[in-house]
Amino acid sequence: MRAALWCSAVLLALMLLVDIANRTLVPWRFLCWTAVALVLFAILYPPRVTAGGHWLVSRGLLRTRRVRTDLLVLVRRSDGMAPRLVFRDAVGGRVELDPKVLTANPMLWHQLDQGVCRSRGCGLLRCGAAPLQALADRIDHDGARAVFEASGLEARE
């Protein structure tokens, strides 16, 4: 969020400085540049992801999305400029999030994994084993590397 705020503030400052230097700053231009900076902030604002007892929530600037992890029916990886994991549950909930959010927060991953295991056990989750396994392998690899580095041992690949 700090990066989004910083980028928006720098853009606003640069646009205002250019207008001040050219002596073209008038109230309507100030409002226009402020609106552009606010739109940039809205685009760059990262969603806040939380998890708990069999639920996962993504809170963005304008909307909140929730999915029941114990009722998941689909998990897929959406590739593109920014890879995303898409989760869908049996009651219509849908959440998209960056896989880096889960790799950066093992406790969040643990909460999600508990729900996924329950979903698989009930027979609801039939699609999505490959992206989840790849993510689990990545998290395990990063965790093992961190343990090796903390203990002063050298990790080999």
C-alpha positions as CSV (number, residue, x, y, z in Angstrom):
1,M,0.0,0.0,0.0
2,R,2.9,2.3,0.7
3,A,4.3,1.8,-2.8
4,A,0.9,2.6,-4.3
5,L,0.6,5.8,-2.2
6,W,4.2,6.8,-2.9
7,C,3.8,6.3,-6.7
8,S,0.5,8.3,-6.7
9,A,2.0,11.1,-4.6
10,V,5.1,11.3,-6.8
11,L,3.0,11.5,-10.0
12,L,0.8,14.2,-8.5
13,A,3.9,16.2,-7.4
14,L,5.5,15.9,-10.8
15,M,2.4,17.0,-12.7
16,L,1.9,19.9,-10.3
17,L,5.5,20.9,-10.6
18,V,5.3,20.9,-14.4
19,D,2.2,23.1,-14.3
20,I,3.7,25.5,-11.8
21,A,6.9,25.8,-13.8
22,N,4.8,26.6,-16.9
23,R,2.6,28.9,-14.9
24,T,-0.5,27.0,-16.2
25,L,-1.8,25.7,-12.8
26,V,-5.4,26.6,-12.4
27,P,-8.0,25.1,-10.0
28,W,-9.5,22.8,-12.6
29,R,-6.1,21.4,-13.6
30,F,-5.2,20.8,-10.0
31,L,-8.5,18.8,-9.6
32,C,-7.7,16.9,-12.8
33,W,-4.2,15.9,-11.7
34,T,-5.5,14.9,-8.3
35,A,-8.1,12.7,-10.0
36,V,-5.4,11.1,-12.1
37,A,-3.3,10.4,-9.0
38,L,-6.3,8.9,-7.2
39,V,-7.1,6.6,-10.2
40,L,-3.5,5.5,-10.2
41,F,-3.7,4.8,-6.4
42,A,-6.9,2.8,-7.0
43,I,-5.2,0.7,-9.7
44,L,-2.1,0.0,-7.7
45,Y,-3.8,-0.6,-4.3
46,P,-3.0,-4.2,-3.3
47,P,-5.8,-6.3,-1.9
48,R,-5.6,-7.4,1.8
49,V,-5.9,-11.2,2.1
50,T,-7.0,-12.8,5.3
51,A,-7.9,-16.4,6.2
52,G,-9.5,-18.2,9.1
53,G,-11.6,-21.2,9.9
54,H,-12.3,-22.5,6.4
55,W,-12.6,-19.1,4.7
56,L,-10.4,-16.8,2.6
57,V,-11.1,-13.1,2.1
58,S,-9.6,-10.6,-0.3
59,R,-10.4,-7.0,0.6
60,G,-9.6,-4.5,-2.2
61,L,-10.2,-0.8,-2.2
62,L,-13.7,-1.0,-3.5
63,R,-14.9,-4.6,-2.9
64,T,-14.5,-7.6,-0.7
65,R,-14.5,-11.2,-2.0
66,R,-14.9,-14.3,0.1
67,V,-14.6,-18.0,-0.6
68,R,-15.2,-21.0,1.6
69,T,-12.1,-23.1,1.5
70,D,-13.8,-26.2,2.8
71,L,-16.3,-26.0,-0.1
72,L,-13.9,-25.3,-3.0
73,V,-14.9,-26.7,-6.3
74,L,-12.2,-25.2,-8.5
75,V,-8.7,-23.8,-8.2
76,R,-6.9,-22.7,-11.3
77,R,-3.9,-20.7,-12.2
78,S,-4.5,-17.7,-14.5
79,D,-1.3,-16.9,-16.3
80,G,-0.5,-13.6,-17.9
81,M,1.3,-10.4,-17.0
82,A,0.6,-11.1,-13.3
83,P,-0.1,-14.7,-12.5
84,R,-3.2,-15.3,-10.3
85,L,-4.8,-18.2,-8.4
86,V,-8.5,-18.3,-8.9
87,F,-10.6,-20.0,-6.1
88,R,-14.3,-20.9,-6.5
89,D,-16.5,-22.5,-3.9
90,A,-19.8,-24.4,-4.1
91,V,-21.9,-21.4,-2.9
92,G,-20.7,-19.0,-5.7
93,G,-17.8,-17.3,-3.9
94,R,-14.8,-16.4,-6.0
95,V,-11.4,-15.0,-5.0
96,E,-8.4,-14.1,-7.2
97,L,-5.0,-13.5,-5.6
98,D,-1.3,-13.4,-6.4
99,P,0.5,-16.6,-5.4
100,K,3.2,-14.5,-3.9
101,V,0.8,-13.5,-1.1
102,L,0.6,-17.2,0.0
103,T,4.4,-17.8,-0.4
104,A,5.1,-14.7,1.7
105,N,2.8,-15.8,4.5
106,P,3.0,-19.4,5.6
107,M,0.3,-19.1,8.2
108,L,-2.1,-17.9,5.5
109,W,-1.1,-20.9,3.4
110,H,-1.7,-23.2,6.3
111,Q,-5.2,-21.9,6.8
112,L,-5.9,-22.3,3.1
113,D,-4.4,-25.8,2.9
114,Q,-6.6,-27.0,5.8
115,G,-9.7,-26.0,3.9
116,V,-8.4,-27.5,0.6
117,C,-7.8,-30.8,2.4
118,R,-11.3,-30.8,3.7
119,S,-12.7,-30.0,0.3
120,R,-10.8,-32.8,-1.3
121,G,-11.9,-35.2,1.4
122,C,-15.6,-34.3,0.7
123,G,-15.0,-34.9,-3.0
124,L,-15.8,-31.3,-4.0
125,L,-12.4,-30.2,-5.3
126,R,-11.7,-32.1,-8.4
127,C,-9.8,-29.4,-10.4
128,G,-6.8,-27.7,-9.1
129,A,-4.4,-30.2,-7.8
130,A,-1.5,-29.1,-10.0
131,P,-1.4,-25.4,-9.1
132,L,-1.8,-26.1,-5.4
133,Q,0.9,-28.8,-5.4
134,A,3.3,-26.5,-7.3
135,L,2.6,-23.8,-4.7
136,A,3.0,-26.2,-1.8
137,D,6.4,-27.3,-3.3
138,R,7.5,-23.7,-3.6
139,I,6.5,-22.8,0.0
140,D,8.2,-26.0,1.3
141,H,11.3,-25.1,-0.7
142,D,11.4,-21.5,0.6
143,G,10.9,-22.7,4.1
144,A,13.6,-25.3,3.9
145,R,16.0,-22.7,2.5
146,A,15.2,-20.3,5.3
147,V,15.9,-22.9,7.9
148,F,19.3,-23.7,6.2
149,E,20.2,-20.1,6.1
150,A,19.2,-19.4,9.7
151,S,21.3,-22.4,10.9
152,G,24.3,-21.3,8.9
153,L,24.2,-24.4,6.6
154,E,24.6,-24.2,2.8
155,A,21.5,-25.2,0.8
156,R,22.2,-27.0,-2.5
157,E,19.8,-27.4,-5.3
